[in-house]
Amino acid sequence: FAAAYAVCGGSDVKAAGQLLQTPLWIFHGEMDDIVPVTHSRDLYREIIRLGGTNVKYTEYPGVKHNSWENVSQEQLLGTWLFSQRK
């Protein structure tokens, strides 16, 4: 993949090393009551710690697990996604 985005994901931070070469935009709702927001926060921080430079993180204040509704309104997502190259 040339790029990816994750919405309210639950990845283990151990996967961070495998994500360093893929541009990634992570989205999560601050008040998610299904998948803890710490999963996305921690993954983002670990990618940065490992030297990842093409990762973005957006956390929606006051939003629960339905953060895909906010993501669908992200005006820059399509432009960012389709500007990435392998």
N, C-alpha and C positions, 0 to 999 in steps of 0.2 A: 504494500500500500504506500502511496505517496504521502498520505496524512490520515489522521483519524480524530474523532472526537468521542468523548465518553460523557454520558448523561447519568448522573446519580449512580455511578459504578461502585463496585465493591472489591476492587483489586487488592491483592496482597502487595505490600511494599517490596517483596522479594522479586516481583516482576519488573521493577523499575529499570534494572539493568538491560532488559530486553527491549525497552521502549526508547532508548536514548537516540536512536537513529530515525525514528518516525516522528514527524511533527505531530503534536498532540495538544488538543484543547479540551480541558476537563471542566465540566459544569456540575454543580451540585446545589441543592437547596440547603440553606443554613439550618432549617428546622426539620430536616428529613427524619421521619419517624419509622422508616422501613430499612433504609441503608444508611448507617451513621455517616455524617459528613466527614468525620475523621478519616475514613477510608480514602477519600479524594484528597483531602488536605495532606495527609501523610504521603501518599503516592507522589503528589506534586513536589513536596519538599525533598523527597528522596531522589527524584529525577534531577532536581537542581543540585543536590548534594553530590551526586555522581557526575556532575559536569554537563548535564543536559541543558541545551541552550534554546531549543525550539519547542518549549512547552508553555501553554497558557492555562490560567486557572481563573474561573469565574464562579463566585459563590453568590447566590441570590438571597439577600436578607429576608427573613420571615417566610421563606418558601419551604414547603414540605417536600414530599417525594415527587410531586408533580412538576418538577423543574423543567421537564421537556416542553411545557407550555411557554416558559420564558425563552428557552433555547430556540424554539420555532420563530421567535420574534427578533432574534439576534441578526441585525442587518449586515454585520460584517462576516458572519460565519461562512456563507457561501463563497464570498470573495476570498477569504483566507484559505478555505479548504481547497478550492480549485486553483489557487496560485501556487500550491506546493508541487514540487517535482521530485521524482526519484533520481 
